[in-house]
Amino acid sequence: MIITEGILQRLFSNFANGWPGRGLLAQRIITAAALTHSAVTNRGTPSGLAVLPELVAAGLGIFVLVGFWTPAAGTLVAIVELWIAFTSVGDLWTAILLATLGGTLAMIGPGAWSIDARLFGRKHIAAPHY
Protein backbone atom coordinates (compact mmCIF):
# COMPACT_ATOMS: atom_id res chain seq x y z
CA MET A 1 0.00 0.00 0.00
CA ILE A 2 2.88 2.39 0.73
CA ILE A 3 4.19 2.01 -2.83
CA THR A 4 0.74 2.85 -4.22
CA GLU A 5 0.42 5.85 -1.90
CA GLY A 6 3.80 7.20 -2.99
CA ILE A 7 3.00 6.83 -6.66
CA LEU A 8 -0.42 8.46 -6.34
CA GLN A 9 0.96 11.30 -4.20
CA ARG A 10 3.42 12.07 -6.99
CA LEU A 11 0.60 12.17 -9.55
CA PHE A 12 -0.89 15.22 -7.84
CA SER A 13 0.91 18.48 -7.26
CA ASN A 14 -1.42 19.03 -4.31
CA PHE A 15 -4.96 18.40 -3.21
CA ALA A 16 -6.41 21.88 -3.67
CA ASN A 17 -8.62 23.17 -0.89
CA GLY A 18 -10.65 26.37 -0.49
CA TRP A 19 -11.95 28.01 -3.66
CA PRO A 20 -9.74 25.95 -6.01
CA GLY A 21 -10.97 22.77 -4.31
CA ARG A 22 -14.57 23.89 -4.72
CA GLY A 23 -13.87 24.60 -8.39
CA LEU A 24 -12.47 21.10 -8.87
CA LEU A 25 -15.49 19.61 -7.08
CA ALA A 26 -17.81 21.57 -9.39
CA GLN A 27 -15.83 20.40 -12.43
CA ARG A 28 -16.05 16.77 -11.26
CA ILE A 29 -19.82 17.06 -10.69
CA ILE A 30 -20.46 18.70 -14.07
CA THR A 31 -18.24 16.20 -15.90
CA ALA A 32 -19.94 13.21 -14.27
CA ALA A 33 -23.40 14.64 -14.98
CA ALA A 34 -22.50 15.31 -18.63
CA LEU A 35 -21.06 11.81 -19.08
CA THR A 36 -24.19 10.27 -17.60
CA HIS A 37 -26.48 12.50 -19.67
CA SER A 38 -24.53 11.61 -22.78
CA ALA A 39 -24.91 7.88 -22.12
CA VAL A 40 -28.63 8.17 -21.36
CA THR A 41 -29.47 10.30 -24.38
CA ASN A 42 -27.02 8.30 -26.55
CA ARG A 43 -25.53 10.75 -29.04
CA GLY A 44 -24.87 8.04 -31.61
CA THR A 45 -26.93 5.24 -33.06
CA PRO A 46 -28.59 3.06 -30.39
CA SER A 47 -27.36 -0.24 -31.80
CA GLY A 48 -25.44 -2.99 -29.99
CA LEU A 49 -21.78 -2.13 -29.60
CA ALA A 50 -22.29 1.57 -30.36
CA VAL A 51 -23.70 1.97 -26.84
CA LEU A 52 -20.68 0.35 -25.14
CA PRO A 53 -18.34 3.39 -25.18
CA GLU A 54 -21.13 5.57 -23.79
CA LEU A 55 -21.72 3.12 -20.95
CA VAL A 56 -17.99 2.89 -20.21
CA ALA A 57 -17.81 6.70 -20.09
CA ALA A 58 -20.80 6.84 -17.74
CA GLY A 59 -19.17 4.25 -15.47
CA LEU A 60 -15.97 6.30 -15.42
CA GLY A 61 -18.15 9.29 -14.54
CA ILE A 62 -18.85 7.65 -11.19
CA PHE A 63 -15.10 7.49 -10.45
CA VAL A 64 -14.76 11.13 -11.51
CA LEU A 65 -17.73 12.19 -9.37
CA VAL A 66 -16.37 10.74 -6.14
CA GLY A 67 -12.75 11.57 -7.00
CA PHE A 68 -11.43 8.02 -6.94
CA TRP A 69 -8.34 7.22 -9.05
CA THR A 70 -8.89 10.55 -10.75
CA PRO A 71 -5.75 10.58 -12.94
CA ALA A 72 -6.59 7.16 -14.41
CA ALA A 73 -10.33 7.84 -14.66
CA GLY A 74 -9.80 11.23 -16.31
CA THR A 75 -7.33 9.78 -18.80
CA LEU A 76 -9.72 6.96 -19.68
CA VAL A 77 -12.61 9.43 -20.06
CA ALA A 78 -10.49 11.42 -22.52
CA ILE A 79 -9.57 8.27 -24.47
CA VAL A 80 -13.13 6.92 -24.60
CA GLU A 81 -14.59 10.29 -25.60
CA LEU A 82 -12.03 10.72 -28.37
CA TRP A 83 -12.90 7.21 -29.53
CA ILE A 84 -16.57 8.24 -29.57
CA ALA A 85 -15.69 11.44 -31.44
CA PHE A 86 -13.84 9.59 -34.19
CA THR A 87 -16.14 6.59 -34.56
CA SER A 88 -19.61 7.99 -33.91
CA VAL A 89 -21.98 9.98 -36.05
CA GLY A 90 -23.19 11.82 -32.96
CA ASP A 91 -22.28 15.26 -31.68
CA LEU A 92 -18.55 15.72 -32.24
CA TRP A 93 -18.23 18.82 -30.05
CA THR A 94 -19.81 17.20 -26.99
CA ALA A 95 -17.33 14.34 -27.21
CA ILE A 96 -14.42 16.79 -27.59
CA LEU A 97 -15.65 18.84 -24.61
CA LEU A 98 -15.96 15.74 -22.43
CA ALA A 99 -12.53 14.51 -23.52
CA THR A 100 -11.09 17.89 -22.56
CA LEU A 101 -12.79 17.85 -19.15
CA GLY A 102 -11.50 14.33 -18.49
CA GLY A 103 -8.00 15.30 -19.55
CA THR A 104 -7.92 18.40 -17.37
CA LEU A 105 -9.11 16.44 -14.34
CA ALA A 106 -6.39 13.88 -14.99
CA MET A 107 -3.77 16.64 -15.06
CA ILE A 108 -5.01 18.77 -12.15
CA GLY A 109 -6.25 16.10 -9.78
CA PRO A 110 -9.42 15.70 -7.75
CA GLY A 111 -9.04 18.39 -5.09
CA ALA A 112 -9.32 18.11 -1.33
CA TRP A 113 -12.93 16.90 -1.35
CA SER A 114 -12.38 13.50 -2.90
CA ILE A 115 -11.72 9.90 -2.01
CA ASP A 116 -8.21 10.26 -3.47
CA ALA A 117 -7.44 13.04 -0.98
CA ARG A 118 -8.65 10.89 1.91
CA LEU A 119 -6.71 7.82 0.80
CA PHE A 120 -3.56 9.30 -0.73
CA GLY A 121 -3.33 12.90 0.53
CA ARG A 122 -0.65 14.18 2.79
CA LYS A 123 -0.99 12.92 6.33
CA HIS A 124 -0.56 15.40 9.17
CA ILE A 125 1.21 13.93 12.15
CA ALA A 126 0.21 15.71 15.32
CA ALA A 127 2.79 16.03 18.06
CA PRO A 128 1.75 14.46 21.35
CA HIS A 129 0.65 16.90 24.03
CA TYR A 130 2.36 16.31 27.36
Wavefront OBJ file of the C-alpha trace (Angstrom):
o trace
v 0.000 0.000 0.000
v 2.880 2.393 0.729
v 4.187 2.005 -2.829
v 0.744 2.848 -4.220
v 0.419 5.853 -1.896
v 3.795 7.204 -2.986
v 3.002 6.834 -6.663
v -0.425 8.459 -6.339
v 0.957 11.300 -4.197
v 3.420 12.071 -6.985
v 0.599 12.165 -9.552
v -0.889 15.225 -7.844
v 0.908 18.484 -7.256
v -1.423 19.028 -4.312
v -4.965 18.405 -3.206
v -6.408 21.885 -3.672
v -8.620 23.172 -0.895
v -10.646 26.368 -0.489
v -11.951 28.008 -3.660
v -9.738 25.952 -6.014
v -10.972 22.769 -4.307
v -14.572 23.894 -4.720
v -13.873 24.595 -8.387
v -12.475 21.095 -8.873
v -15.490 19.611 -7.076
v -17.807 21.575 -9.388
v -15.825 20.395 -12.428
v -16.046 16.775 -11.264
v -19.818 17.059 -10.686
v -20.456 18.699 -14.071
v -18.240 16.202 -15.902
v -19.937 13.208 -14.267
v -23.403 14.643 -14.984
v -22.502 15.307 -18.627
v -21.057 11.809 -19.076
v -24.193 10.267 -17.600
v -26.480 12.495 -19.670
v -24.528 11.605 -22.782
v -24.911 7.885 -22.117
v -28.634 8.167 -21.355
v -29.469 10.295 -24.382
v -27.022 8.298 -26.548
v -25.534 10.748 -29.043
v -24.870 8.039 -31.614
v -26.927 5.239 -33.063
v -28.592 3.060 -30.393
v -27.356 -0.237 -31.800
v -25.436 -2.987 -29.992
v -21.777 -2.132 -29.595
v -22.286 1.570 -30.359
v -23.697 1.966 -26.841
v -20.681 0.351 -25.137
v -18.341 3.390 -25.183
v -21.127 5.568 -23.794
v -21.721 3.115 -20.946
v -17.991 2.890 -20.210
v -17.805 6.699 -20.087
v -20.805 6.838 -17.736
v -19.170 4.248 -15.468
v -15.970 6.302 -15.421
v -18.146 9.293 -14.540
v -18.851 7.649 -11.186
v -15.104 7.491 -10.448
v -14.760 11.135 -11.514
v -17.729 12.189 -9.370
v -16.370 10.744 -6.137
v -12.752 11.568 -7.002
v -11.429 8.020 -6.939
v -8.341 7.223 -9.046
v -8.890 10.551 -10.750
v -5.749 10.578 -12.945
v -6.587 7.161 -14.409
v -10.331 7.839 -14.665
v -9.796 11.235 -16.311
v -7.334 9.784 -18.803
v -9.718 6.955 -19.676
v -12.607 9.427 -20.058
v -10.485 11.415 -22.520
v -9.566 8.268 -24.474
v -13.132 6.922 -24.599
v -14.595 10.289 -25.596
v -12.031 10.722 -28.367
v -12.896 7.208 -29.526
v -16.566 8.243 -29.569
v -15.687 11.440 -31.444
v -13.837 9.593 -34.190
v -16.135 6.589 -34.564
v -19.611 7.990 -33.908
v -21.983 9.978 -36.049
v -23.186 11.820 -32.964
v -22.276 15.259 -31.681
v -18.548 15.723 -32.240
v -18.230 18.817 -30.053
v -19.807 17.202 -26.992
v -17.325 14.341 -27.207
v -14.420 16.790 -27.586
v -15.646 18.842 -24.610
v -15.963 15.736 -22.426
v -12.530 14.512 -23.520
v -11.087 17.891 -22.559
v -12.790 17.847 -19.148
v -11.505 14.328 -18.489
v -8.001 15.299 -19.546
v -7.918 18.405 -17.370
v -9.110 16.443 -14.341
v -6.388 13.880 -14.991
v -3.769 16.641 -15.061
v -5.005 18.768 -12.155
v -6.254 16.096 -9.781
v -9.417 15.702 -7.750
v -9.037 18.388 -5.086
v -9.325 18.109 -1.327
v -12.932 16.902 -1.350
v -12.385 13.499 -2.899
v -11.721 9.904 -2.007
v -8.211 10.259 -3.472
v -7.439 13.037 -0.980
v -8.646 10.891 1.910
v -6.705 7.825 0.797
v -3.561 9.298 -0.728
v -3.328 12.899 0.525
v -0.648 14.182 2.786
v -0.994 12.923 6.327
v -0.560 15.398 9.167
v 1.206 13.934 12.154
v 0.207 15.711 15.324
v 2.788 16.034 18.059
v 1.752 14.459 21.351
v 0.652 16.899 24.028
v 2.364 16.315 27.361
l 1 2 3 4 5 6 7 8 9 10 11 12 13 14 15 16 17 18 19 20 21 22 23 24 25 26 27 28 29 30 31 32 33 34 35 36 37 38 39 40 41 42 43 44 45 46 47 48 49 50 51 52 53 54 55 56 57 58 59 60 61 62 63 64 65 66 67 68 69 70 71 72 73 74 75 76 77 78 79 80 81 82 83 84 85 86 87 88 89 90 91 92 93 94 95 96 97 98 99 100 101 102 103 104 105 106 107 108 109 110 111 112 113 114 115 116 117 118 119 120 121 122 123 124 125 126 127 128 129 130
